Amino acid sequence: MNDLATYAFTSIGLFFFVAGSVGFLRFPDVFSRLHALTKADNLGLGFIALGIAFQAESWRLVALLFLIWGLMLLAAGTMSQLIARDALRERDGR
Amino acid sequence: MTLVLDLTLCALILAVALATVLGGGVFRAIVFFIVYGLLLSVAWVRLDAVDVALAEAAIGAGLTGVLFLSAFGKLARIGAEAEPPAARIRGFLPAALACAGLTGALAWAWFALPVPERPAPDLATALPRAGVENPVTAVLLNFRAWDTLLESIVLLAALIGVWMLARDEDWHDRFGLPQHVRPGGVMANFGRLLPPVGVLVGVYLVYVGADRPGGAFQGGTVLAAVGLVAALAGLLRPPRVTQIVWRMGLVAGPLVFLVAGIVGAILGAGFLTLPEPIAGSAIFVIEIALAISIAVTLAFLVIGPPEQGHRE
């Protein structure tokens, strides 16, 4: 049962990662590429963390997995904002 | 299945290493270098060397990457971007041959050596007398204390080298350049959210170093990163060279280490040899002092020498 849940959730996570990577390669400008990377990949990472959580031996590991996911969300969100602002400034020639 | 994973990892490391050295501009090389460090730390985890993986991720990828990026930014600011001339294969040939030869020699040595016993028999008999349970910490802070002491002094020497680049009239100014951050903006909030978690992780890494992977270098680097994030978010103003508290922080590690070594000599165990009864607590104190010094030194290395930008 746990293994099944792991397979299911990590597959969903991988799908989002693939979608994010395709978007990163295919989208035309910095802003839409950032959108593909941060939104799709963060969701994918969340699903992978959820899938691995079913294999965890203790609640401590589960908590650590989701702490890592939370930190990644925070870092990715902040970095995409900073990169986008720099790209905006460059586009407007300021 | 794990073989596929390991082969993919090796192929990725090689590809990223090639992408780092084979031109494409300085900035791209730096980005690939950081990715290379992260992949290497994954490889160390696969080899069950979690201590090395932590050090590689924190120092090899993180700190060295930031140092390169800030150097690149500085070059761009003074208009001296050091873009390499168009790649000439002939110019790279001697270096490529030398590297290939070295790699070949190392591979030959690896196959020629006997498979080591783990843990090594000498270490296994000595470990109960070391005062700590993590064999890596036992080697770094007890059996091979010389190396670690000199490493901590080398860091200090590197910082003094960076400070020498300061101009005389800037000497009493704050380190680095002032950060312009929008109050209540994304960076300011990031600088408030991350440090509490970062401090917790850094202190934890120093604390568990005695029994499990972690230690002064890994924890100190995380603490340095926390300070840098707070400085980048404009929440901490960089200090000055002349502030005595920070200077004490810089020398605390090597100083405590030396004192512990001399105490060992006085108690008859020999210089830098920790006598068994006090080894555990001595290592604990040394680790804390070293972590403080490493954190302060690394953060100051990244911020750079005093500059006059802070003056109104």
Interface residues (C-beta under 8 A of the other chain):
Chain A: L67 L71 L74 T78 Q81 L82 R85
Chain B: V186 M187 F190 L193 L194 V197
